[in-house]
Amino acid sequence: QAEIYINMALKNNPNAIENLEKNITLNKFFSVFCYGEFTIKKISNNKLLVILNNNPYAIEYLKIFNKTKEKIDFFVSFLLENLFSKVYPKNKISVNELECMACGNKSCTFEIVIN
C-alpha cells in the first residue's frame, strides 16, 4: 500500500526524487499524507536523518494513550524505506526510528542507512 501512495505522490510531483537528492525538505512530497513537517539532514555519504515535526498521529496518540515506551511510527518508517529505495534503487535501505514524539521526544527522528 505504501508503494501505491509513493507512486501517486511521484505522479503528482515528478521532480520529488530529484529534489530529495538535493537535500530539500520532504514537506511537499509528504503533504499528501498529512504527516507533519519533514526535513532531511545528511550525516555522511551513506547516512541521513529525517526529522518529522508536528506529527499529528503521535500527538493524537499522546492525547489518547499518554506517553509510551515504544516508538509508534511504523508506517512512516515503511514509507521512508520505500521512498529512499526509489531514490537509491541499487542500494539496500534501512530505516530506524531513533526518537518518537509519542515517547515524549520533541520530534520523530529516523535514521536512513544506504548500503
FENHU-V57123 format. One record per pair of residues at least 12 apart in sequence whose C-alpha atoms are under 10 Angstrom apart, sorted by the first residue. I is the first residue (numbers start at 1). J is the second residue. Records with the same first field share a line. If there is no record, write none. Layout:
I: J / J
This chain:
1: 79
2: 75 / 76 / 78 / 79 / 80 / 81 / 82 / 83
3: 78 / 79 / 82 / 83 / 86
5: 30 / 32 / 33 / 79 / 83
6: 29 / 30 / 32 / 33 / 79 / 80 / 82 / 83 / 86
7: 83 / 86
8: 32
9: 28 / 29 / 30 / 31 / 32 / 33
10: 29 / 83
12: 29 / 32
13: 28 / 29
14: 29
15: 29
16: 28 / 29 / 30 / 83 / 87
17: 29 / 83 / 84 / 86 / 87 / 88
18: 87
20: 39 / 40 / 83 / 84 / 87
21: 84 / 87 / 88
22: 40
23: 39 / 40 / 41 / 42 / 48
24: 38 / 39 / 40 / 41
25: 37 / 38 / 39 / 40 / 41 / 50 / 51
26: 38 / 39 / 40 / 50 / 51 / 52
27: 39 / 52
30: 76 / 79 / 80
33: 76
34: 55 / 56 / 57
35: 52 / 53 / 54 / 55 / 56 / 57 / 58 / 76
36: 51 / 52 / 53 / 54 / 55 / 56 / 57
37: 51 / 52 / 53 / 54 / 55 / 107
38: 50 / 51 / 52 / 53 / 54 / 55 / 107 / 108 / 109
39: 51 / 52 / 53 / 109
40: 52 / 109 / 110 / 111 / 112
41: 111
42: 111 / 112
43: 111 / 112 / 113
44: 113 / 114
45: 113 / 114 / 115
46: 91 / 93 / 112 / 113 / 114 / 115
47: 93 / 94 / 111 / 112 / 113 / 114 / 115
48: 95 / 110 / 111 / 112 / 113 / 114
49: 95 / 96 / 97 / 98 / 109 / 110 / 111 / 112 / 113
50: 80 / 95 / 97 / 98 / 108 / 109 / 110 / 111 / 112
51: 97 / 98 / 99 / 100 / 107 / 108 / 109 / 110 / 111
52: 76 / 99 / 100 / 101 / 106 / 107 / 108 / 109 / 110
53: 100 / 101 / 106 / 107 / 108 / 109
54: 101 / 106 / 107 / 108
55: 73 / 100 / 101 / 102 / 106 / 107 / 108
56: 101
57: 72 / 73 / 101 / 102
58: 71 / 72 / 73 / 100 / 101 / 102 / 103 / 104 / 107 / 108
59: 101 / 102 / 104
60: 102
61: 101 / 102 / 103
62: 101 / 102 / 103 / 104
63: 102
65: 102
66: 102 / 103 / 104
67: 100 / 101 / 102 / 103 / 104 / 105
68: 100 / 101 / 102 / 103 / 104
69: 100 / 102 / 103 / 104
70: 99 / 100 / 102 / 103
71: 97 / 98 / 99 / 100 / 101 / 102 / 103 / 108
72: 97 / 99 / 100 / 101 / 102 / 103 / 108
73: 96 / 97 / 99 / 100 / 101 / 102 / 108 / 109 / 110
74: 95 / 96 / 97
76: 95 / 97 / 108 / 110
77: 94 / 95 / 96 / 97 / 109 / 110 / 111 / 112
78: 94 / 95 / 96
79: 95
80: 93 / 94 / 95 / 96 / 110 / 111 / 112
81: 93 / 94 / 95 / 96 / 112 / 113 / 114
82: 94 / 95
84: 112 / 113 / 114
85: 114
88: 114 / 115
90: 114 / 115
91: 113 / 114 / 115
92: 113 / 114 / 115
93: 112 / 113 / 114 / 115
94: 110 / 111 / 112 / 113 / 114 / 115
95: 110 / 111 / 112 / 113 / 114
96: 109 / 110 / 111 / 112 / 113
97: 109 / 110 / 111 / 112
98: 110 / 111
99: 111
